[in-house]
Amino acid sequence: MNYSHEVERMCPIAKGPHHGPAPIPEEGKWVKAYQISDISGLTHGVGWCAPQQGTCKLTLNVKEGIIQEALVETLGCSGMTHSAAMAGEILPGKTILEALNTDLVCDAINVAMRELFLQIVYGRTQTAFSEDGLPIGAGLEDLGKGLRSQVGTIFSTKEKGVRYLEMAEGYILKIAVDENNEVCGYQFVRLGKMLEDIRHGKDPKEAYENNIGTYGRFEGYKHIDPREE
């Protein structure tokens, strides 16, 4: 190690405190993190691409510095879905420092990785105070029936008002409007559950009809197809 001439001329003074880093909460323990293998936790975060036209929600489950589980959900850009597939191949097995410095193909996924890295190394995880954290596979609990991402898609204009297209329950078939011409409920089909039933051998028509539901005040009101009317 090289020192400048000015530092070489300085007389040495003993360092006082040697208390190390401040402890951070990790999976029910207080940990002083000196190296990557000292870091554990499960957390979620979002990232966005440079033009802010797409976003990624990333879930990581880290055990002793190694990413054991990754859930990559993307929205807003068709290319991001392919990037998510590549990121899903890349992330598990890497240390969080490796993953931070790896090109995850999509700018939004890279930003999400950066944001999660900060949360995890500072102990701001969902499992900070959960003894032993969460098992590998816990990320799937964020998904709905049939393991589909929960998506909200709403379109509206000043002239024609709002159209609900997809909600957490599923694909919107019809919206109900009351006597004031305001939305008061909707009918939906649970796409994930419907496809799961079809995969398990049910007749598609039966599977479709069995997974239709309503929310709010639906019966007895005027119904509108949000995609056609």
CYANA upper distance limits for C-alpha pairs under 8 A (distance plus 0.5 A):
  3 TYR  CA      7 VAL  CA      6.61
  3 TYR  CA      8 GLU  CA      6.75
  4 SER  CA      8 GLU  CA      6.74
  5 HIS  CA      9 ARG  CA      6.91
  6 GLU  CA     10 MET  CA      7.26
 20 GLY  CA     32 LYS  CA      8.00
 21 PRO  CA     32 LYS  CA      6.33
 21 PRO  CA     33 ALA  CA      7.33
 21 PRO  CA     34 TYR  CA      7.93
 22 ALA  CA     32 LYS  CA      6.66
 23 PRO  CA     30 TRP  CA      6.01
 23 PRO  CA     31 VAL  CA      5.39
 23 PRO  CA     32 LYS  CA      4.87
 23 PRO  CA     33 ALA  CA      7.60
 24 ILE  CA     30 TRP  CA      5.89
 24 ILE  CA     31 VAL  CA      5.82
 24 ILE  CA     32 LYS  CA      6.93
 24 ILE  CA     33 ALA  CA      8.10
 24 ILE  CA    122 TYR  CA      7.06
 24 ILE  CA    123 GLY  CA      5.70
 25 PRO  CA     29 LYS  CA      6.16
 25 PRO  CA     30 TRP  CA      5.13
 25 PRO  CA     31 VAL  CA      6.78
 25 PRO  CA    123 GLY  CA      5.79
 25 PRO  CA    124 ARG  CA      8.27
 25 PRO  CA    128 ALA  CA      5.51
 25 PRO  CA    129 PHE  CA      6.98
 26 GLU  CA     30 TRP  CA      6.62
 26 GLU  CA     31 VAL  CA      7.02
 26 GLU  CA     39 ILE  CA      7.94
 26 GLU  CA     40 SER  CA      6.60
 26 GLU  CA     41 GLY  CA      6.69
 26 GLU  CA    123 GLY  CA      6.55
 26 GLU  CA    125 THR  CA      8.30
 26 GLU  CA    127 THR  CA      7.32
 26 GLU  CA    128 ALA  CA      4.95
 26 GLU  CA    129 PHE  CA      7.02
 26 GLU  CA    130 SER  CA      8.39
 26 GLU  CA    133 GLY  CA      8.36
 27 GLU  CA     40 SER  CA      7.55
 27 GLU  CA     41 GLY  CA      6.76
 27 GLU  CA    127 THR  CA      5.70
 27 GLU  CA    128 ALA  CA      5.25
 27 GLU  CA    129 PHE  CA      5.81
 27 GLU  CA    130 SER  CA      5.30
 27 GLU  CA    131 GLU  CA      5.43
 27 GLU  CA    132 ASP  CA      5.55
 27 GLU  CA    133 GLY  CA      5.00
 28 GLY  CA    127 THR  CA      8.01
 28 GLY  CA    128 ALA  CA      6.50
 28 GLY  CA    129 PHE  CA      4.64
 28 GLY  CA    130 SER  CA      5.24
 28 GLY  CA    131 GLU  CA      4.61
 28 GLY  CA    132 ASP  CA      7.00
 28 GLY  CA    133 GLY  CA      7.78
 29 LYS  CA    128 ALA  CA      8.30
 29 LYS  CA    129 PHE  CA      7.62
 29 LYS  CA    131 GLU  CA      7.77
 31 VAL  CA     38 ASP  CA      7.90
 32 LYS  CA     38 ASP  CA      8.12
 33 ALA  CA     38 ASP  CA      5.68
 33 ALA  CA     39 ILE  CA      7.17
 34 TYR  CA     38 ASP  CA      7.16
 35 GLN  CA     39 ILE  CA      8.17
 36 ILE  CA     64 GLU  CA      7.85
 36 ILE  CA     65 GLY  CA      5.54
 36 ILE  CA     95 THR  CA      7.79
 36 ILE  CA     96 ILE  CA      7.98
 36 ILE  CA     97 LEU  CA      7.79
 37 SER  CA     64 GLU  CA      4.96
 37 SER  CA     65 GLY  CA      4.72
 37 SER  CA     66 ILE  CA      7.85
 38 ASP  CA     64 GLU  CA      6.09
 38 ASP  CA     65 GLY  CA      6.80
 39 ILE  CA     62 VAL  CA      7.90
 39 ILE  CA     63 LYS  CA      7.49
 39 ILE  CA     64 GLU  CA      5.80
 39 ILE  CA     65 GLY  CA      5.40
 39 ILE  CA    120 ILE  CA      7.84
 39 ILE  CA    121 VAL  CA      7.04
 40 SER  CA     61 ASN  CA      8.26
 40 SER  CA     62 VAL  CA      5.48
 40 SER  CA     63 LYS  CA      5.09
 40 SER  CA     64 GLU  CA      5.69
 40 SER  CA     65 GLY  CA      6.47
 40 SER  CA    120 ILE  CA      7.85
 41 GLY  CA     61 ASN  CA      6.43
 41 GLY  CA     62 VAL  CA      5.67
 41 GLY  CA     63 LYS  CA      7.05
 41 GLY  CA    120 ILE  CA      6.91
 41 GLY  CA    123 GLY  CA      8.24
 41 GLY  CA    125 THR  CA      6.44
 41 GLY  CA    126 GLN  CA      7.87
 41 GLY  CA    127 THR  CA      6.20
 41 GLY  CA    128 ALA  CA      7.18
 41 GLY  CA    133 GLY  CA      6.93
 42 LEU  CA     59 THR  CA      7.81
 42 LEU  CA     60 LEU  CA      6.10
 42 LEU  CA     61 ASN  CA      4.70
 42 LEU  CA     62 VAL  CA      6.53
 42 LEU  CA    120 ILE  CA      8.24
 42 LEU  CA    125 THR  CA      6.38
 42 LEU  CA    126 GLN  CA      6.44
 42 LEU  CA    127 THR  CA      6.27
 42 LEU  CA    133 GLY  CA      7.70
 42 LEU  CA    134 LEU  CA      7.60
 43 THR  CA     59 THR  CA      6.29
 43 THR  CA     60 LEU  CA      6.28
 43 THR  CA     61 ASN  CA      7.26
 43 THR  CA    116 LEU  CA      7.49
 43 THR  CA    119 GLN  CA      8.11
 43 THR  CA    120 ILE  CA      7.68
 43 THR  CA    125 THR  CA      5.44
 43 THR  CA    126 GLN  CA      5.82
 43 THR  CA    127 THR  CA      7.86
 44 HIS  CA     57 LYS  CA      7.48
 44 HIS  CA     58 LEU  CA      6.12
 44 HIS  CA     59 THR  CA      4.87
 44 HIS  CA     60 LEU  CA      7.11
 44 HIS  CA    116 LEU  CA      7.25
 44 HIS  CA    125 THR  CA      8.47
 44 HIS  CA    126 GLN  CA      8.42
 45 GLY  CA     57 LYS  CA      6.15
 45 GLY  CA     58 LEU  CA      5.97
 45 GLY  CA     59 THR  CA      7.16
 45 GLY  CA    112 ALA  CA      6.46
 45 GLY  CA    113 MET  CA      8.48
 45 GLY  CA    115 GLU  CA      6.94
 45 GLY  CA    116 LEU  CA      6.19
 46 VAL  CA     55 THR  CA      7.39
 46 VAL  CA     56 CYS  CA      5.91
 46 VAL  CA     57 LYS  CA      4.90
 46 VAL  CA     58 LEU  CA      6.62
 46 VAL  CA    111 VAL  CA      8.08
 46 VAL  CA    112 ALA  CA      5.35
 46 VAL  CA    115 GLU  CA      7.71
 47 GLY  CA     55 THR  CA      6.10
 47 GLY  CA     56 CYS  CA      5.68
 47 GLY  CA     57 LYS  CA      7.13
 47 GLY  CA     58 LEU  CA      8.45
 47 GLY  CA    108 ALA  CA      5.25
 47 GLY  CA    109 ILE  CA      6.49
 47 GLY  CA    110 ASN  CA      7.70
 47 GLY  CA    111 VAL  CA      5.09
 47 GLY  CA    112 ALA  CA      4.29
 47 GLY  CA    113 MET  CA      8.03
 47 GLY  CA    115 GLU  CA      7.70
 48 TRP  CA     52 GLN  CA      6.11
 48 TRP  CA     53 GLN  CA      8.03
 48 TRP  CA     54 GLY  CA      6.38
 48 TRP  CA     55 THR  CA      4.90
 48 TRP  CA     56 CYS  CA      6.86
 48 TRP  CA    107 ASP  CA      7.37
 48 TRP  CA    108 ALA  CA      4.51
 48 TRP  CA    109 ILE  CA      7.80
 48 TRP  CA    111 VAL  CA      6.73
 48 TRP  CA    112 ALA  CA      7.68
 49 CYS  CA     53 GLN  CA      7.00
 49 CYS  CA     54 GLY  CA      6.39
 49 CYS  CA     55 THR  CA      7.03
 49 CYS  CA    106 CYS  CA      8.00
 49 CYS  CA    107 ASP  CA      5.29
 49 CYS  CA    108 ALA  CA      4.69
 49 CYS  CA    109 ILE  CA      8.44
 49 CYS  CA    111 VAL  CA      7.93
 50 ALA  CA    107 ASP  CA      7.32
 50 ALA  CA    108 ALA  CA      8.15
 53 GLN  CA     76 GLY  CA      6.81
 53 GLN  CA     77 CYS  CA      7.70
 54 GLY  CA     74 THR  CA      7.97
 54 GLY  CA     75 LEU  CA      6.21
 54 GLY  CA     76 GLY  CA      4.87
 54 GLY  CA     77 CYS  CA      6.05
 54 GLY  CA     80 MET  CA      8.37
 54 GLY  CA    108 ALA  CA      7.36
 55 THR  CA     74 THR  CA      6.32
 55 THR  CA     75 LEU  CA      5.93
 55 THR  CA     76 GLY  CA      7.04
 55 THR  CA    108 ALA  CA      6.02
 55 THR  CA    109 ILE  CA      8.21
 56 CYS  CA     72 VAL  CA      7.47
 56 CYS  CA     73 GLU  CA      6.10
 56 CYS  CA     74 THR  CA      4.85
 56 CYS  CA     75 LEU  CA      6.89
 56 CYS  CA    108 ALA  CA      6.10
 56 CYS  CA    109 ILE  CA      6.12
 56 CYS  CA    112 ALA  CA      7.01
 57 LYS  CA     72 VAL  CA      6.68
 57 LYS  CA     73 GLU  CA      5.60
 57 LYS  CA     74 THR  CA      6.81
 57 LYS  CA    109 ILE  CA      8.36
 57 LYS  CA    112 ALA  CA      7.34
 58 LEU  CA     70 ALA  CA      7.65
 58 LEU  CA     71 LEU  CA      6.28
 58 LEU  CA     72 VAL  CA      5.37
 58 LEU  CA     73 GLU  CA      6.84
 58 LEU  CA    109 ILE  CA      7.86
 58 LEU  CA    112 ALA  CA      6.64
 58 LEU  CA    113 MET  CA      7.75
 58 LEU  CA    116 LEU  CA      8.36
 59 THR  CA     69 GLU  CA      8.40
 59 THR  CA     70 ALA  CA      6.05
 59 THR  CA     71 LEU  CA      5.43
 59 THR  CA     72 VAL  CA      7.11
 59 THR  CA    139 GLY  CA      6.92
 60 LEU  CA     67 ILE  CA      7.13
 60 LEU  CA     68 GLN  CA      8.11
 60 LEU  CA     69 GLU  CA      6.17
 60 LEU  CA     70 ALA  CA      5.22
 60 LEU  CA     71 LEU  CA      7.17
 60 LEU  CA    116 LEU  CA      8.34
 60 LEU  CA    139 GLY  CA      8.08
 61 ASN  CA     67 ILE  CA      6.43
 61 ASN  CA     68 GLN  CA      6.22
 61 ASN  CA     69 GLU  CA      5.52
 61 ASN  CA     70 ALA  CA      7.12
 61 ASN  CA    134 LEU  CA      8.41
 61 ASN  CA    136 ILE  CA      7.40
 61 ASN  CA    139 GLY  CA      8.16
 62 VAL  CA     66 ILE  CA      5.90
 62 VAL  CA     67 ILE  CA      4.94
 62 VAL  CA     68 GLN  CA      6.18
 62 VAL  CA     69 GLU  CA      7.68
 62 VAL  CA     96 ILE  CA      8.31
 63 LYS  CA     67 ILE  CA      7.03
 63 LYS  CA     68 GLN  CA      7.11
 65 GLY  CA     95 THR  CA      5.85
 65 GLY  CA     96 ILE  CA      6.63
 66 ILE  CA     92 PRO  CA      8.09
 66 ILE  CA     93 GLY  CA      6.39
 66 ILE  CA     94 LYS  CA      6.13
 66 ILE  CA     95 THR  CA      4.86
 66 ILE  CA     96 ILE  CA      6.84
 67 ILE  CA     91 LEU  CA      7.15
 67 ILE  CA     92 PRO  CA      5.49
 67 ILE  CA     93 GLY  CA      5.97
 67 ILE  CA     94 LYS  CA      6.20
 67 ILE  CA     95 THR  CA      6.49
 67 ILE  CA     96 ILE  CA      6.97
 68 GLN  CA     92 PRO  CA      5.70
 68 GLN  CA     93 GLY  CA      6.59
 68 GLN  CA    136 ILE  CA      7.29
 69 GLU  CA     91 LEU  CA      8.49
 69 GLU  CA     92 PRO  CA      6.29
 69 GLU  CA    136 ILE  CA      6.70
 69 GLU  CA    137 GLY  CA      7.35
 69 GLU  CA    139 GLY  CA      8.05
 70 ALA  CA     88 GLY  CA      7.01
 70 ALA  CA     91 LEU  CA      7.26
 70 ALA  CA     92 PRO  CA      7.01
 70 ALA  CA    139 GLY  CA      7.88
 71 LEU  CA     88 GLY  CA      7.78
 71 LEU  CA    139 GLY  CA      6.79
 71 LEU  CA    140 LEU  CA      8.02
 72 VAL  CA     84 ALA  CA      6.34
 72 VAL  CA     87 ALA  CA      8.06
 72 VAL  CA     88 GLY  CA      7.24
 73 GLU  CA     84 ALA  CA      7.65
 73 GLU  CA    149 SER  CA      7.69
 74 THR  CA     80 MET  CA      6.71
 74 THR  CA     81 THR  CA      6.79
 74 THR  CA     84 ALA  CA      7.55
 75 LEU  CA     80 MET  CA      7.93
 76 GLY  CA     80 MET  CA      8.38
 77 CYS  CA     81 THR  CA      7.94
 78 SER  CA     82 HIS  CA      8.13
 79 GLY  CA     83 SER  CA      6.93
 80 MET  CA     84 ALA  CA      6.45
 80 MET  CA    106 CYS  CA      6.78
 81 THR  CA     85 ALA  CA      6.95
 82 HIS  CA     86 MET  CA      7.01
 83 SER  CA     87 ALA  CA      6.61
 83 SER  CA    104 LEU  CA      7.74
 83 SER  CA    105 VAL  CA      6.07
 83 SER  CA    106 CYS  CA      6.15
 84 ALA  CA     88 GLY  CA      6.51
 84 ALA  CA    106 CYS  CA      8.22
 84 ALA  CA    109 ILE  CA      8.03
 85 ALA  CA     89 GLU  CA      7.06
 86 MET  CA     90 ILE  CA      6.73
 86 MET  CA    104 LEU  CA      7.84
 86 MET  CA    105 VAL  CA      7.92
 87 ALA  CA     91 LEU  CA      6.40
 87 ALA  CA    104 LEU  CA      5.88
 87 ALA  CA    105 VAL  CA      7.72
 87 ALA  CA    109 ILE  CA      8.34
 88 GLY  CA     92 PRO  CA      7.77
 90 ILE  CA     94 LYS  CA      8.24
 90 ILE  CA    104 LEU  CA      7.97
 91 LEU  CA     99 ALA  CA      6.81
 94 LYS  CA     98 GLU  CA      6.36
 94 LYS  CA     99 ALA  CA      6.50
 95 THR  CA     99 ALA  CA      6.73
 96 ILE  CA    100 LEU  CA      6.55
 96 ILE  CA    117 PHE  CA      7.23
 97 LEU  CA    101 ASN  CA      6.94
 97 LEU  CA    117 PHE  CA      8.46
 98 GLU  CA    102 THR  CA      6.62
 99 ALA  CA    113 MET  CA      7.86
100 LEU  CA    110 ASN  CA      8.06
100 LEU  CA    113 MET  CA      6.61
100 LEU  CA    114 ARG  CA      6.58
100 LEU  CA    117 PHE  CA      7.53
103 ASP  CA    110 ASN  CA      7.44
104 LEU  CA    109 ILE  CA      6.78
104 LEU  CA    110 ASN  CA      6.14
105 VAL  CA    109 ILE  CA      8.04
105 VAL  CA    110 ASN  CA      8.04
106 CYS  CA    110 ASN  CA      6.81
107 ASP  CA    111 VAL  CA      6.72
108 ALA  CA    112 ALA  CA      6.67
109 ILE  CA    113 MET  CA      6.67
110 ASN  CA    114 ARG  CA      6.83
111 VAL  CA    115 GLU  CA      6.76
112 ALA  CA    116 LEU  CA      6.63
113 MET  CA    117 PHE  CA      6.52
114 ARG  CA    118 LEU  CA      6.98
115 GLU  CA    119 GLN  CA      7.00
116 LEU  CA    120 ILE  CA      6.53
117 PHE  CA    121 VAL  CA      6.59
118 LEU  CA    122 TYR  CA      6.63
119 GLN  CA    123 GLY  CA      6.70
119 GLN  CA    124 ARG  CA      5.30
119 GLN  CA    125 THR  CA      6.68
120 ILE  CA    124 ARG  CA      6.36
120 ILE  CA    125 THR  CA      6.34
123 GLY  CA    128 ALA  CA      6.72
124 ARG  CA    128 ALA  CA      7.06
127 THR  CA    131 GLU  CA      8.33
127 THR  CA    133 GLY  CA      5.65
127 THR  CA    134 LEU  CA      7.49
128 ALA  CA    133 GLY  CA      8.00
129 PHE  CA    133 GLY  CA      8.39
130 SER  CA    134 LEU  CA      8.16
134 LEU  CA    138 ALA  CA      6.73
137 GLY  CA    141 GLU  CA      8.41
139 GLY  CA    143 LEU  CA      8.47
140 LEU  CA    147 LEU  CA      7.61
142 ASP  CA    149 SER  CA      8.12
143 LEU  CA    147 LEU  CA      5.66
143 LEU  CA    148 ARG  CA      5.97
143 LEU  CA    149 SER  CA      5.55
143 LEU  CA    150 GLN  CA      6.75
144 GLY  CA    148 ARG  CA      5.86
144 GLY  CA    149 SER  CA      6.78
144 GLY  CA    150 GLN  CA      6.65
144 GLY  CA    192 GLY  CA      7.74
145 LYS  CA    190 ARG  CA      8.39
145 LYS  CA    192 GLY  CA      5.82
145 LYS  CA    193 LYS  CA      5.75
146 GLY  CA    191 LEU  CA      8.43
146 GLY  CA    192 GLY  CA      4.67
146 GLY  CA    193 LYS  CA      5.69
146 GLY  CA    195 LEU  CA      7.70
146 GLY  CA    196 GLU  CA      6.14
147 LEU  CA    192 GLY  CA      7.19
148 ARG  CA    192 GLY  CA      6.40
150 GLN  CA    167 MET  CA      7.95
150 GLN  CA    168 ALA  CA      5.56
150 GLN  CA    169 GLU  CA      8.34
150 GLN  CA    170 GLY  CA      8.43
151 VAL  CA    166 GLU  CA      7.08
151 VAL  CA    167 MET  CA      6.43
151 VAL  CA    168 ALA  CA      6.21
151 VAL  CA    170 GLY  CA      8.44
152 GLY  CA    165 LEU  CA      8.19
152 GLY  CA    166 GLU  CA      5.75
152 GLY  CA    167 MET  CA      5.00
152 GLY  CA    168 ALA  CA      6.70
153 THR  CA    164 TYR  CA      7.15
153 THR  CA    165 LEU  CA      5.85
153 THR  CA    166 GLU  CA      5.39
153 THR  CA    167 MET  CA      7.04
154 ILE  CA    162 VAL  CA      7.69
154 ILE  CA    163 ARG  CA      6.40
154 ILE  CA    164 TYR  CA      5.31
154 ILE  CA    165 LEU  CA      6.11
154 ILE  CA    166 GLU  CA      7.46
155 PHE  CA    162 VAL  CA      6.34
155 PHE  CA    163 ARG  CA      5.69
155 PHE  CA    164 TYR  CA      7.09
155 PHE  CA    165 LEU  CA      7.84
156 SER  CA    160 LYS  CA      7.63
156 SER  CA    161 GLY  CA      5.69
156 SER  CA    162 VAL  CA      4.47
156 SER  CA    163 ARG  CA      6.29
157 THR  CA    161 GLY  CA      5.57
157 THR  CA    162 VAL  CA      6.98
163 ARG  CA    175 ILE  CA      8.29
163 ARG  CA    226 PRO  CA      5.73
163 ARG  CA    227 ARG  CA      8.30
164 TYR  CA    172 ILE  CA      7.08
164 TYR  CA    175 ILE  CA      7.58
164 TYR  CA    226 PRO  CA      6.95
165 LEU  CA    171 TYR  CA      6.94
165 LEU  CA    172 ILE  CA      5.66
165 LEU  CA    173 LEU  CA      8.36
165 LEU  CA    226 PRO  CA      7.09
165 LEU  CA    227 ARG  CA      7.98
166 GLU  CA    170 GLY  CA      6.20
166 GLU  CA    171 TYR  CA      5.10
166 GLU  CA    172 ILE  CA      5.66
167 MET  CA    171 TYR  CA      7.12
167 MET  CA    172 ILE  CA      7.53
169 GLU  CA    188 PHE  CA      7.39
169 GLU  CA    189 VAL  CA      7.97
169 GLU  CA    190 ARG  CA      6.56
170 GLY  CA    188 PHE  CA      6.26
170 GLY  CA    189 VAL  CA      5.98
170 GLY  CA    190 ARG  CA      5.10
170 GLY  CA    191 LEU  CA      6.40
170 GLY  CA    192 GLY  CA      8.37
171 TYR  CA    188 PHE  CA      5.85
171 TYR  CA    189 VAL  CA      5.88
171 TYR  CA    190 ARG  CA      7.06
171 TYR  CA    191 LEU  CA      7.05
172 ILE  CA    186 TYR  CA      7.46
172 ILE  CA    187 GLN  CA      6.41
172 ILE  CA    188 PHE  CA      4.79
172 ILE  CA    189 VAL  CA      7.09
172 ILE  CA    226 PRO  CA      8.27
173 LEU  CA    186 TYR  CA      8.08
173 LEU  CA    187 GLN  CA      6.01
173 LEU  CA    188 PHE  CA      5.67
173 LEU  CA    189 VAL  CA      7.47
173 LEU  CA    225 ASP  CA      6.80
173 LEU  CA    226 PRO  CA      7.84
174 LYS  CA    186 TYR  CA      6.15
174 LYS  CA    187 GLN  CA      5.63
174 LYS  CA    188 PHE  CA      7.58
174 LYS  CA    223 HIS  CA      6.51
174 LYS  CA    224 ILE  CA      5.83
174 LYS  CA    225 ASP  CA      5.18
174 LYS  CA    226 PRO  CA      6.71
175 ILE  CA    183 VAL  CA      7.24
175 ILE  CA    184 CYS  CA      8.25
175 ILE  CA    185 GLY  CA      6.43
175 ILE  CA    186 TYR  CA      4.64
175 ILE  CA    187 GLN  CA      6.74
175 ILE  CA    218 PHE  CA      8.22
175 ILE  CA    223 HIS  CA      6.08
175 ILE  CA    224 ILE  CA      5.79
175 ILE  CA    225 ASP  CA      7.05
175 ILE  CA    226 PRO  CA      7.18
176 ALA  CA    183 VAL  CA      6.14
176 ALA  CA    184 CYS  CA      6.14
176 ALA  CA    185 GLY  CA      5.49
176 ALA  CA    186 TYR  CA      5.99
176 ALA  CA    187 GLN  CA      8.47
176 ALA  CA    217 ARG  CA      7.82
176 ALA  CA    218 PHE  CA      5.98
176 ALA  CA    221 TYR  CA      6.37
176 ALA  CA    222 LYS  CA      6.06
176 ALA  CA    223 HIS  CA      5.03
176 ALA  CA    224 ILE  CA      6.86
177 VAL  CA    181 ASN  CA      5.65
177 VAL  CA    182 GLU  CA      5.47
177 VAL  CA    183 VAL  CA      4.83
177 VAL  CA    184 CYS  CA      5.92
177 VAL  CA    185 GLY  CA      7.64
177 VAL  CA    221 TYR  CA      6.64
177 VAL  CA    222 LYS  CA      5.99
177 VAL  CA    223 HIS  CA      6.94
177 VAL  CA    224 ILE  CA      8.22
178 ASP  CA    182 GLU  CA      6.05
178 ASP  CA    183 VAL  CA      7.01
178 ASP  CA    184 CYS  CA      6.62
178 ASP  CA    221 TYR  CA      6.35
178 ASP  CA    222 LYS  CA      7.23
179 GLU  CA    221 TYR  CA      8.48
184 CYS  CA    216 GLY  CA      6.66
184 CYS  CA    217 ARG  CA      5.94
184 CYS  CA    218 PHE  CA      7.44
185 GLY  CA    214 THR  CA      7.78
185 GLY  CA    215 TYR  CA      5.94
185 GLY  CA    216 GLY  CA      4.76
185 GLY  CA    217 ARG  CA      5.27
185 GLY  CA    218 PHE  CA      5.45
186 TYR  CA    214 THR  CA      6.15
186 TYR  CA    215 TYR  CA      5.97
186 TYR  CA    216 GLY  CA      7.23
186 TYR  CA    217 ARG  CA      8.15
186 TYR  CA    218 PHE  CA      6.50
187 GLN  CA    212 ILE  CA      7.59
187 GLN  CA    213 GLY  CA      6.25
187 GLN  CA    214 THR  CA      4.79
187 GLN  CA    215 TYR  CA      6.98
187 GLN  CA    218 PHE  CA      7.76
188 PHE  CA    212 ILE  CA      6.14
188 PHE  CA    213 GLY  CA      5.99
188 PHE  CA    214 THR  CA      6.59
189 VAL  CA    194 MET  CA      8.18
189 VAL  CA    208 TYR  CA      7.65
189 VAL  CA    211 ASN  CA      5.96
189 VAL  CA    212 ILE  CA      4.88
189 VAL  CA    213 GLY  CA      6.82
190 ARG  CA    194 MET  CA      6.44
190 ARG  CA    211 ASN  CA      5.97
190 ARG  CA    212 ILE  CA      7.08
190 ARG  CA    213 GLY  CA      8.40
191 LEU  CA    195 LEU  CA      6.56
191 LEU  CA    211 ASN  CA      8.34
192 GLY  CA    196 GLU  CA      6.63
193 LYS  CA    197 ASP  CA      6.69
193 LYS  CA    211 ASN  CA      7.51
194 MET  CA    198 ILE  CA      6.83
194 MET  CA    204 PRO  CA      8.48
194 MET  CA    207 ALA  CA      5.86
194 MET  CA    208 TYR  CA      6.32
194 MET  CA    210 ASN  CA      8.34
194 MET  CA    211 ASN  CA      6.46
195 LEU  CA    199 ARG  CA      6.57
195 LEU  CA    207 ALA  CA      8.22
196 GLU  CA    200 HIS  CA      6.80
197 ASP  CA    201 GLY  CA      7.04
197 ASP  CA    202 LYS  CA      6.08
197 ASP  CA    207 ALA  CA      6.46
198 ILE  CA    202 LYS  CA      5.30
198 ILE  CA    203 ASP  CA      6.85
198 ILE  CA    204 PRO  CA      6.20
198 ILE  CA    207 ALA  CA      6.81
202 LYS  CA    206 GLU  CA      7.36
202 LYS  CA    207 ALA  CA      6.56
203 ASP  CA    207 ALA  CA      6.52
204 PRO  CA    208 TYR  CA      6.51
205 LYS  CA    209 GLU  CA      6.74
206 GLU  CA    210 ASN  CA      6.48
207 ALA  CA    211 ASN  CA      6.84
208 TYR  CA    212 ILE  CA      7.22
214 THR  CA    218 PHE  CA      7.13
217 ARG  CA    221 TYR  CA      8.17
218 PHE  CA    223 HIS  CA      8.46
224 ILE  CA    229 GLU  CA      6.76
225 ASP  CA    229 GLU  CA      5.99
